[in-house]
Amino acid sequence: GSMAAATFSYALIGVLGARSSVHTNDNMLTALGQPHMPALTRLCAFLFGAIIIGFGVPVSCLVIRYNLQLSNTLSSTGATLVATVAPWVLSWPLYQGHAALNVISYAGMVVNGLV
């Protein structure tokens, strides 16, 4: 019941988002921030990028660092390096061109192929 409703809602939001613009590209936030879009849409696209993505990454880094350190998996320095430095260093090359899209597509193909 609830899983089907959540799946349907998720798919509906995706379809409505895709249908909201005639010319979309790989980055939906870029499409929503175009000058021909309504001001409220551009504002929401900016706020999503700044608030959700911008503040979400540091919080995730802190939680991961805390868990690694609390479980005695790594020392304080090691947990800091693994949780805060490594993700930025490893993800930086993926932001160049379509590298991130290629990795995500390949990972989805491999994971969904197993299912």
C-alpha positions as CSV (number, residue, x, y, z in Angstrom):
1,G,0.0,0.0,0.0
2,S,2.3,2.7,1.2
3,M,5.2,1.6,-0.8
4,A,3.1,1.6,-4.0
5,A,1.8,5.1,-3.2
6,A,5.4,6.4,-2.5
7,T,6.6,4.8,-5.8
8,F,3.8,6.3,-7.7
9,S,4.3,9.8,-6.1
10,Y,8.0,9.6,-6.9
11,A,7.4,8.7,-10.5
12,L,4.7,11.3,-10.9
13,I,7.0,14.1,-9.5
14,G,9.7,13.0,-12.0
15,V,7.4,12.9,-14.9
16,L,5.9,16.4,-14.1
17,G,9.4,17.8,-13.6
18,A,10.5,16.4,-17.0
19,R,7.4,17.8,-18.7
20,S,7.8,21.2,-17.2
21,S,10.3,22.3,-19.8
22,V,10.5,21.6,-23.5
23,H,14.3,21.7,-23.7
24,T,15.9,20.0,-20.8
25,N,19.5,18.9,-20.5
26,D,21.4,16.7,-18.1
27,N,21.2,19.2,-15.3
28,M,17.6,20.0,-14.5
29,L,18.6,22.9,-12.1
30,T,20.3,24.6,-15.1
31,A,17.1,24.2,-17.1
32,L,15.0,25.6,-14.3
33,G,17.3,28.6,-13.8
34,Q,17.0,29.8,-17.5
35,P,15.9,33.4,-18.0
36,H,12.7,32.3,-19.8
37,M,11.5,30.4,-16.7
38,P,9.2,32.2,-14.2
39,A,11.0,34.1,-11.4
40,L,9.7,31.8,-8.7
41,T,11.0,28.8,-10.6
42,R,14.5,30.3,-10.9
43,L,14.5,31.3,-7.3
44,C,13.5,27.8,-6.2
45,A,16.2,26.2,-8.4
46,F,18.8,28.5,-6.8
47,L,17.6,27.8,-3.3
48,F,17.5,24.1,-3.9
49,G,21.1,24.1,-5.0
50,A,22.3,26.4,-2.3
51,I,20.3,25.0,0.7
52,I,19.7,21.4,0.0
53,I,22.9,20.5,-1.8
54,G,25.1,23.1,-0.2
55,F,24.2,22.4,3.4
56,G,23.5,18.7,3.0
57,V,27.1,17.8,2.1
58,P,28.8,19.3,5.2
59,V,26.1,17.7,7.5
60,S,26.8,14.3,5.8
61,C,30.5,14.7,6.3
62,L,30.1,15.5,10.0
63,V,27.8,12.5,10.5
64,I,30.1,10.1,8.7
65,R,33.2,11.5,10.6
66,Y,31.4,11.1,13.9
67,N,30.3,7.5,13.2
68,L,33.8,6.5,12.0
69,Q,35.3,8.0,15.1
70,L,32.7,6.8,17.6
71,S,32.9,3.2,16.4
72,N,36.7,3.2,16.7
73,T,37.0,2.3,13.1
74,L,39.4,5.2,12.5
75,S,41.3,7.7,14.5
76,S,40.1,11.3,14.7
77,T,42.5,12.3,11.9
78,G,41.7,9.3,9.8
79,A,37.9,9.9,10.2
80,T,38.3,13.5,9.2
81,L,40.3,12.6,6.1
82,V,37.9,9.8,5.0
83,A,34.7,11.7,5.8
84,T,35.6,15.2,4.6
85,V,38.7,15.3,2.4
86,A,38.3,12.0,0.4
87,P,34.8,12.7,-0.9
88,W,35.8,16.1,-2.3
89,V,39.1,14.8,-3.8
90,L,37.3,11.7,-5.4
91,S,34.3,13.6,-6.6
92,W,36.2,16.5,-8.2
93,P,37.1,14.7,-11.4
94,L,33.4,13.7,-11.8
95,Y,32.3,17.3,-12.1
96,Q,34.2,17.7,-15.3
97,G,32.0,17.3,-18.4
98,H,29.8,14.3,-18.4
99,A,32.0,12.1,-16.2
100,A,29.4,12.0,-13.4
101,L,26.6,11.1,-15.8
102,N,28.7,8.3,-17.2
103,V,29.5,6.9,-13.8
104,I,26.0,7.1,-12.6
105,S,24.6,5.5,-15.8
106,Y,27.1,2.7,-15.6
107,A,26.5,2.1,-11.9
108,G,22.7,2.0,-12.4
109,M,23.1,-0.4,-15.3
110,V,25.3,-2.7,-13.2
111,V,23.1,-2.5,-10.1
112,N,19.8,-2.8,-11.9
113,G,21.2,-5.6,-14.1
114,L,21.7,-7.7,-10.9
115,V,18.0,-7.1,-9.9
